[in-house]
Amino acid sequence: MRLVGLISDTHGLLRAEALAALAGSDHIIHAGDIGDESILDELRKIAPVTAVYGNVDSTIMLRIWPETEIVELDGFAPTSCATWRDWI
């Protein structure tokens, strides 16, 4: 079984406590409001990362990351979505 780490709303700041909590993850999902590409670079040092953009992410980021993403890990496919309108 894989350990999947979940994080969101970093807004360009990745705290040491968050890194410690994600340590040992086999895959990390960032559920939006990343803030800066360097956040994903740091997370990739721990594990592969799947990310979606959020409403605070720049228009450049909107071209890089999708609004929604489905990742299948060991037969389980969590959906990551950063916008509420998709759930209403």
C-alpha positions, 0 to 999 in steps of 0.5 A, a space after each residue: 500500500 502506498 502512502 499518499 500525502 495531501 497538501 493545499 493552500 501553500 500560497 508560496 510558503 512551505 513550512 518545515 512542519 508540512 515537509 515533516 508531515 509529508 516525509 515518507 509519502 510515496 506520492 503527493 497531491 497538491 490540491 491548489 493555491 500553490 503560489 510558486 513553482 518552487 513549492 512543487 520542486 521542494 515536494 518533488 524531493 520527497 515524492 512524485 507530485 500531482 498538482 492542480 491550480 487554485 484561484 490564487 495561482 497566476 495565469 502562467 500556472 493555469 497553463 501548466 497545471 490542470 484545474 482537476 486531475 485524477 491519479 490512479 494509485 494502486 487501484 484507488 483514484 482520488 480526484 483533486 479539485 481546487 474550485 468549489 463550483 465543480 462540487 455545486 
